[in-house]
Amino acid sequence: MDLQRKTIQTLTVTLDEKREELSRFYLQFGQKLLGDSSDPAAGALGQDRTETWRGLMSTREADTNAVLDIKAAVTHKQELFKFRKEIEKSLTEETLLLDGQLEALGRAFYSQYSEDDADIFGQTYEKASAEGRILIGLEEKQEKLHHDLAESGFFGKIFAQFKMAGLTSSIRQYKERIMKLFSVGAAELVQSGVLEERVANGSLDAHFAEKLSGVKAASDHLAELKTRRESLEADLEAITGILSTFAAADNPSRRMDELRSRIKETDKRIDSLTILSAREYSDKFLAEDGASLLGYAGDGHTFSTMGAYSHQLEQIASLRAEISVICRKIEVLETTLKIESLDKNIAAFERSITDYERKIKHYQDLNETLAVNIREADEERRRLAEYRKSVEKTLSETLS
């Protein structure tokens, strides 16, 4: 029995392998059938089945392309974010450079200012001078505090240091305001063309030409960077629009996961439809055990009469026949095991009957022995009763 069970297990594994092989062949054959059915003249399947398959394939292709497009858009967007970060860094650096050059240019023009420049730089000159006078006053106070700090005691130093911190902050703010005035004033001079004109006619020193050239180069570079940033922002907006068309603008990764999950489900439906199409087509020509439903020709073969797919049907017939044989072998072995099990049960029942019959005979003998004992006990009881009666009679006569 153990050998039979092991044989059944081996056959079951082989059966699973053959069924898997047949399923794979159904898949290949079904793909060919559905592909050929795209041409109505050559189609072997119904129109509804073919249209369903086309719809599923179209859905899968659209979802696959959507995943690829989203992935490409995300990659491009990440690259653009990287570029934007680099541009923003360059813009900051170039802006600081330009501000520094404008401040130097404005300070240089301030140092050679004359009344003839009042109409182009007068307002800047007056504001910067006013701020400068305040700054000079603050610096004088700072110098005095330095002297007081050296001469003061402990608490005096604490108070002086506190005032020194406030003065230092104010001095820094006034310097920044003056530099800002120089920068704004120089920018106005550059935009008006005054500096360029004076450099050209030689009324300004050569170092102004150098500073002006540096300002123009920095301004041009800054303008170029801003143009690139605008173009980049337009590209980012376009990519966001692309992602929106795929409902992926908020969370592209989650949307791609949803689409991949849909693709898997569609693949399952396509495979099921493909296998079903091949099986149903094969069932028109072949029985479950691989036998032909068309009968047999004189040479014993009918595959040649099964049309354009006779070769595939022959392979399916072979696999079905192998599966059928294996199933029968398993059925025979399982039936044998059931018969052997029933034989064991019957033998056990027969042994029980024999055992019960032996017990019945034993109890019947006991019953007969008990019946004899009962009769003997009744006889002894009767005899003793008569003896008691005789003794009672004798005793009564004696007493009277």
C-alpha positions in Angstrom: 0.0 0.0 0.0 2.9 2.4 0.8 4.3 1.7 -2.7 1.0 2.5 -4.3 0.7 5.8 -2.3 4.2 6.8 -3.4 3.3 5.9 -7.0 0.1 8.0 -6.8 2.2 11.0 -5.4 4.7 10.6 -8.3 1.9 10.4 -10.9 0.2 13.5 -9.3 3.4 15.5 -9.7 3.7 14.3 -13.3 0.0 15.2 -13.9 0.5 18.7 -12.6 3.5 19.2 -14.9 1.6 17.9 -17.9 -1.4 20.2 -17.1 1.0 23.1 -16.8 2.6 22.2 -20.1 -0.8 22.0 -21.7 -1.8 25.3 -20.2 1.3 27.0 -21.6 0.6 25.5 -25.0 -3.0 26.7 -24.8 -1.6 30.2 -24.1 0.7 30.1 -27.2 -2.0 28.6 -29.4 -4.6 31.1 -28.1 -2.3 34.0 -28.9 -1.9 32.7 -32.5 -5.7 32.2 -32.8 -6.5 35.7 -31.5 -3.7 37.2 -33.6 -4.9 35.5 -36.8 -8.5 36.5 -35.9 -7.5 40.2 -36.3 -8.0 39.4 -40.0 -11.7 38.6 -40.3 -11.0 36.5 -43.4 -8.6 34.3 -41.6 -10.2 34.4 -38.2 -11.0 31.2 -36.4 -12.8 32.8 -33.4 -16.0 34.8 -33.1 -16.0 38.6 -33.5 -17.1 39.2 -29.9 -14.1 37.2 -28.6 -11.7 39.0 -30.9 -13.0 42.5 -30.0 -12.8 41.7 -26.3 -9.2 40.6 -26.7 -8.4 43.7 -28.8 -9.9 45.9 -26.1 -7.8 44.3 -23.4 -4.6 44.5 -25.4 -5.4 48.2 -26.2 -6.0 48.9 -22.5 -2.8 47.2 -21.5 -0.8 49.1 -24.1 -2.3 52.4 -23.0 -1.5 51.7 -19.3 2.0 50.6 -20.1 2.7 53.7 -22.2 1.2 55.8 -19.4 3.7 54.3 -16.9 6.6 54.9 -19.3 5.5 58.5 -19.9 5.0 59.2 -16.2 8.4 57.7 -15.4 10.1 59.7 -18.2 8.3 62.9 -17.0 9.3 62.3 -13.4 13.0 61.7 -14.4 12.9 64.9 -16.6 11.3 66.8 -13.7 14.0 65.7 -11.3 16.6 66.8 -13.8 14.9 70.2 -14.2 14.7 70.6 -10.4 18.4 70.0 -10.2 19.1 72.5 -13.0 16.8 75.0 -11.3 18.7 74.6 -8.0 22.0 75.2 -9.9 20.5 78.3 -11.6 19.2 79.7 -8.3 22.6 79.3 -6.8 24.2 81.0 -9.8 21.6 83.8 -9.7 22.4 84.4 -6.0 26.1 84.5 -6.7 25.8 86.6 -9.8 23.4 89.1 -8.0 25.9 89.5 -5.1 28.7 90.0 -7.6 26.7 92.6 -9.6 25.7 94.4 -6.3 29.4 94.5 -5.3 30.5 95.9 -8.6 27.7 98.5 -8.6 28.6 99.5 -5.1 32.3 99.9 -6.1 31.3 101.8 -9.2 28.9 104.1 -7.2 31.5 104.7 -4.5 34.1 105.6 -7.2 31.7 108.0 -8.8 30.8 109.5 -5.4 34.5 110.1 -4.7 34.9 112.3 -7.9 31.4 113.9 -7.7 31.1 117.5 -8.7 28.2 120.0 -9.1 28.1 119.2 -12.8 26.8 115.7 -11.8 23.9 117.0 -9.7 21.3 116.2 -12.3 22.4 112.5 -12.6 23.8 111.7 -9.2 22.9 114.6 -6.9 20.1 112.8 -5.0 22.3 109.8 -4.4 25.2 112.0 -3.3 23.1 113.9 -0.9 21.5 110.8 0.7 24.8 109.0 0.9 26.5 112.1 2.4 23.8 112.4 5.0 24.0 108.8 5.9 27.8 109.1 5.9 27.7 112.0 8.4 25.6 109.9 10.7 28.0 107.0 10.2 30.9 109.2 11.1 29.2 110.3 14.3 28.5 106.7 15.2 32.0 105.7 14.6 33.2 108.6 16.8 31.0 107.4 19.5 32.3 103.9 19.0 35.9 105.2 19.4 35.0 107.0 22.6 33.4 103.9 23.9 36.6 102.0 23.2 38.4 104.6 25.3 35.8 104.4 28.1 35.9 100.7 28.1 39.6 100.7 28.8 39.1 103.2 31.7 35.9 101.8 33.3 35.5 99.4 36.2 33.7 96.1 36.1 30.1 97.4 35.9 31.1 100.3 33.7 32.6 97.8 31.2 29.5 95.8 31.2 27.4 98.9 30.4 29.9 100.1 27.8 30.0 96.7 26.1 26.2 96.7 25.9 26.2 100.2 24.3 29.1 99.0 22.0 26.9 96.1 20.7 24.1 98.5 19.8 26.5 100.9 18.1 28.2 98.1 16.1 24.8 97.0 14.8 23.8 100.6 13.9 27.1 101.2 12.1 26.7 98.0 10.1 23.2 99.0 9.1 24.3 102.5 8.0 27.2 101.0 6.0 24.7 98.7 4.2 22.4 101.6 3.5 25.2 103.7 2.0 26.3 100.7 -0.1 22.8 100.2 -1.3 22.6 103.9 -2.2 25.8 103.6 -4.2 24.5 100.4 -5.9 21.1 102.0 -6.9 22.8 105.2 -8.0 25.4 103.4 -10.1 22.6 101.2 -11.7 20.8 104.4 -12.7 24.0 105.8 -14.2 24.6 102.6 -16.2 21.0 102.5 -17.4 21.0 106.1 -18.5 24.2 105.6 -20.5 26.0 108.5 -18.8 29.0 106.4 -17.7 29.4 104.8 -21.1 29.3 108.2 -22.8 31.8 109.7 -20.4 34.2 106.7 -20.7 33.9 107.1 -24.5 34.8 110.9 -24.4 37.6 110.3 -21.9 36.1 112.4 -19.1 36.3 109.4 -16.8 39.4 107.5 -15.7 40.3 104.2 -17.3 39.4 102.3 -14.1 35.8 103.4 -14.7 35.8 101.7 -18.1 37.0 98.5 -16.4 34.4 98.7 -13.7 31.7 99.5 -16.2 32.7 96.5 -18.3 32.5 94.2 -15.3 29.0 95.5 -14.4 27.8 95.0 -18.0 29.2 91.5 -18.1 27.6 90.6 -14.8 24.3 92.2 -15.9 24.3 90.2 -19.1 25.1 87.0 -17.3 22.4 87.7 -14.8 19.8 88.4 -17.6 20.8 85.2 -19.3 20.4 83.2 -16.1 16.9 84.7 -15.6 16.0 83.8 -19.1 17.1 80.3 -18.5 15.1 80.1 -15.3 12.0 81.3 -17.1 12.5 78.7 -19.8 13.0 76.0 -17.1 9.9 77.1 -15.3 7.9 76.8 -18.5 9.3 73.3 -19.0 8.4 72.3 -15.4 4.9 73.7 -16.0 4.6 71.6 -19.2 5.7 68.5 -17.4 3.2 69.1 -14.6 0.6 69.3 -17.4 1.7 66.0 -18.8 1.5 64.4 -15.3 -2.0 65.9 -14.8 -3.2 64.2 -18.0 -2.3 60.9 -16.4 -3.7 61.9 -12.9 -0.2 61.7 -11.6 0.6 65.3 -10.7 0.1 64.9 -6.9 1.8 61.5 -6.4 3.4 60.0 -9.5 4.7 56.9 -7.7 1.3 56.0 -6.4 -0.3 56.5 -9.8 2.4 54.3 -11.4 1.7 51.6 -8.8 -2.1 51.8 -9.6 -1.4 51.5 -13.3 1.0 48.5 -12.8 -1.6 46.8 -10.7 -4.2 47.4 -13.5 -1.7 46.0 -16.0 -1.3 42.8 -13.9 -5.1 42.4 -13.7 -5.4 43.0 -17.4 -2.6 40.4 -18.1 -4.5 37.8 -16.0 -7.7 38.5 -18.0 -5.8 38.3 -21.3 -4.2 35.0 -20.3 -7.5 33.6 -19.2 -9.2 34.7 -22.4 -6.4 33.4 -24.5 -6.3 29.9 -22.8 -10.1 29.7 -22.9 -10.1 30.6 -26.7 -7.5 27.8 -27.4 -9.4 25.3 -25.3 -12.8 26.0 -26.8 -11.3 25.8 -30.3 -9.6 22.5 -29.5 -12.9 21.1 -28.0 -14.5 21.4 -31.5 -12.1 18.7 -32.8 -10.8 16.8 -29.8 -12.4 14.9 -26.9 -11.0 15.4 -23.3 -8.9 12.3 -23.7 -7.3 13.6 -27.0 -9.5 11.4 -29.3 -10.6 13.0 -32.5 -14.3 14.0 -32.7 -14.2 13.8 -36.5 -13.8 10.0 -36.6 -10.8 8.2 -38.2 -9.7 8.1 -41.8 -8.4 5.1 -43.5 -4.8 5.7 -42.3 -6.0 6.1 -38.8 -5.2 9.8 -38.6 -7.5 12.8 -39.0 -5.3 15.7 -38.0 -4.7 16.5 -41.7 -8.4 17.2 -42.0 -8.5 19.7 -39.1 -7.5 22.7 -41.1 -4.7 25.3 -40.7 -4.1 24.4 -37.0 -3.8 20.7 -37.4 -0.2 20.7 -36.0 -1.2 22.5 -32.8 -4.3 20.2 -32.4 -2.0 17.2 -32.8 0.2 18.4 -30.0 -2.8 19.2 -27.8 -4.3 15.7 -28.5 -1.0 14.2 -27.4 -0.9 16.1 -24.2 -4.6 15.4 -23.5 -4.0 11.7 -24.1 -1.0 11.7 -21.7 -3.0 13.5 -19.0 -6.0 11.1 -19.5 -3.7 8.1 -19.1 -2.1 9.5 -16.0 -5.6 10.3 -14.6 -6.7 6.7 -15.3 -3.6 5.3 -13.6 -4.2 7.4 -10.6 -7.9 6.3 -10.5 -6.9 2.6 -10.8 -4.4 3.0 -7.9 -6.8 5.0 -5.8 -9.6 2.5 -6.5 -7.2 -0.4 -5.6 -6.3 1.4 -2.3 -10.1 1.8 -1.6 -10.7 -1.9 -2.3 -7.8 -3.0 -0.1 -9.1 -0.7 2.6 -12.6 -2.3 2.3 -11.1 -5.8 2.3 -9.3 -4.9 5.6 -12.6 -3.6 7.0 -14.5 -6.7 5.9 -11.8 -9.0 7.4 -12.0 -7.0 10.6 -15.8 -7.3 10.6 -15.6 -11.1 10.1 -13.1 -11.4 12.9 -15.5 -9.4 15.1 -18.4 -11.7 14.2 -16.4 -14.8 15.0 -15.3 -13.2 18.3 -18.9 -12.3 19.1 -20.2 -15.8 18.2 -17.5 -17.3 20.5 -18.7 -15.0 23.3 -22.3 -15.9 22.6 -21.5 -19.6 23.0 -19.6 -18.9 26.2 -22.6 -17.0 27.7 -25.0 -19.7 26.5 -23.0 -22.3 28.4 -23.0 -20.0 31.4 -26.8 -19.6 31.1 -27.3 -23.5 31.1 -25.0 -23.9 34.1 -26.8 -21.2 36.0 -30.2 -22.8 35.1 -28.9 -26.1 36.6 -27.7 -24.3 39.7 -31.1 -22.6 40.0 -32.9 -26.0 39.8 -30.6 -27.6 42.4 -31.0 -24.5 44.7 -34.8 -24.7 44.3 -34.7 -28.5 45.2 -32.5 -27.8 48.2 -34.8 -25.0 49.3 -37.9 -27.2 49.1 -36.2 -29.9 51.1 -35.1 -27.5 53.8 -38.6 -26.0 54.0 -40.1 -29.5 54.6 -37.4 -30.2 57.2 -38.2 -26.9 58.9 -41.9 -27.7 58.9 -41.2 -31.2 60.4 -39.0 -29.7 63.2 -41.6 -27.1 64.0 -44.3 -29.8 64.3 -42.2 -31.9 66.6 -41.4 -28.8 68.7 -45.1 -27.9 69.0 -46.0 -31.5 70.1 -43.3 -31.5 72.7 -44.4 -28.2 74.2 -48.0 -29.2 74.4 
